[in-house]
Amino acid sequence: MLFLFSITWGAVSGWWALACLLLGVLYAWLMYRQPINLANKFRYVLSVVRALTVAIIALLLLAPMLKSVGYKSEKPLVLILQDNSESIKLFNPKGSQSYNVYNLAIDLDKVKSTLGDNYEVHEFNFDKTLHNGLSTKFNGKQTDISAALKQVNEQYVNQNIGAIVLATDGLYNQGSDPQYEARNFKTAIYTVALGDTTPKHDLLIANVNYNKTAFLGNDFEIEVLAEAYQSKGETMRLSVTEDGKQVAAQNIPVNSAAFQKLVPLKLNADRKGVRKFNISIAPVSNELSTQNNSETIYVDVLDAKQKVLLVYNGPHPDVSVIKKGIESNRNFEVKTTLLSDLSTLKIGDYSLVILYQLTPGNSGLLQSLAKTKMPVWYMLGGQSDLQDFNNQQQAIKISSGRAEMQEVFAQPVPEFSAFTLTDSTRQKISTFPPLMAPFGSYTSSPTNQILLKQKIGNVLTTYPLLSFSDEAGRRTGILTGEGLWRWQLAEYKANSNHHAVEELLSQSVQYLTANANRQQFRVYPAKNVFDEGENVILNAELYNDAFELINTPDVKIDLKSVDGKNYSFLFTRSGQSYQLDAGALPVGEYTYSATTKVGPRSFTANGQLTVKALNLETRQSAANHQLLNNIAKQSGGQMLLPSQINRLADLIRKNDNIKTVVYQDKHYSDMIDVKWIFIVILALLSTEWFIRKREGEI
């Protein structure tokens, strides 16, 4: 690093330095113009010393600034990102186009040594997340190219990134389109196109849409997205089994090379409890992979009609819409009551309380809700007490400086997964007239699942309109707008029915009441199906006879796999409940039995869960080189084949935009703070004193 120094005078003219020097000369002349016992040589020396001393002191009184300028060079960074997911080794091309992917790390490392000391090269591998160094394992179960690019961009922000080398097959099953993240780089991206672009013969289940709860005696529907590649003329045999018994089946003729079909299947909830269904496609000859031919789902079948209490403070057309919409599902019974009549009812008899433009602060009876696990659905409007609403729950906070309402349209969120709405319902909701929501700034907690966002005019916001949360086993729904009657009228005008409004209300209530039972000891997994490598989380709740949560006794649990292996754990206490992190369990089916004891009474809870193999990497076999070519072109880079990796170093060296950057660093400091100036003044005065003392002038 090179440093240069100079003096800057700020608001004072630099000509004052000459005045300071003249002052020093004048002072020295007055002092030594009539020497008594000093020789001329000493008189001249002392005059110069005194003149310099006075000039420097006078100069410091002007408070000049000392400017230091440093120059630092920063070599260009070359960041190498290598895909370490399973698809790299599973779908490597055969024949003359083959490339030994296990040599990839060696070939990329040669780029680093070829570039030499003029570049700073950092190497990474990625699957779902980014890792340091290159790898030859290719064992990643998920691929998120966008996340890898984002992580390196954040890690090297404001640094001299010269080039990105991205070696992948272009297949990703997590995150967003990497082309969008690549645009955040102001540098060239060189892509190395791995994998085979030739489609393979394969049948698979791409997705299963279903609701996690159903009611005893009802039929319920699941939607299976079946796909087939290079299988034209084949017949897909799709079946659903429960405990080895087939409960539904359908034959699907494949009529194109890239086939896709959404298949609805109707099942019957003829037995209560958690039901496990296996969905599978029969394998065909010469199929690339059968790992992606099956999926497992769990559906909780409830056997009791749920009672819902709807509390409101005054007449409103929304109240009738809500009641009729929920009761369109014959498994729900809605009781509407004015807040003034609430004392005549027993809240504990209901599975869900809907507070229409009310909050627990409106009534002492409602305040008791905060101490229970009963689900609550808040519906806000012009009469809502926002301050009390903010105090009663953590899912949404609304900051409003004035009591005003504004029109907001509903925009469904595709990522919502707590329950499923049909595509037609989502489409209708997006066209409904606006609701009236409180004006202000909305903040949503990370655990809050948003089903509908607010769209103000043509601007889609992140503000929630309808959302749900599940904290410590208590489910909460929040609708931040009023005017559902407008939706009902608009739907009837367009379709002569209320199906979308009824489905939205019914599914919301079904989700909120799914765990509203009165068992004293409950053990339930965070979800029924865990992915391979994911930590298995189980929760437990224990109630005393007054139905108050307690966690004094120990809770033990045994998990047993289908091959007979046992895992024993002890729950840890979490708040007033229990929680267990059993870690990552091997792939398979598990049953569990949990036990605890309160006084002389023993309690047992049983259930089942599944740890499924992650087949995401096998669902796409044809590499997406077009994606890699687009990324390279939009950044000014180039796409290369694995056999062309040896050209990378030369391409980077010839890119005139990849160069060493020199940074200038300016620093200003008061000259009076510079210590060595005081040392010079002290040395000058000491020299003058010593000579005068030696010559007898002192």
Summary of the structure (lengths in Angstrom):
residues: 698
radius of gyration: 37.5
end to end distance: 49.0
largest distance: 126.0
contacts: 2186
relative contact order: 0.13
helix: 29%
strand: 38%
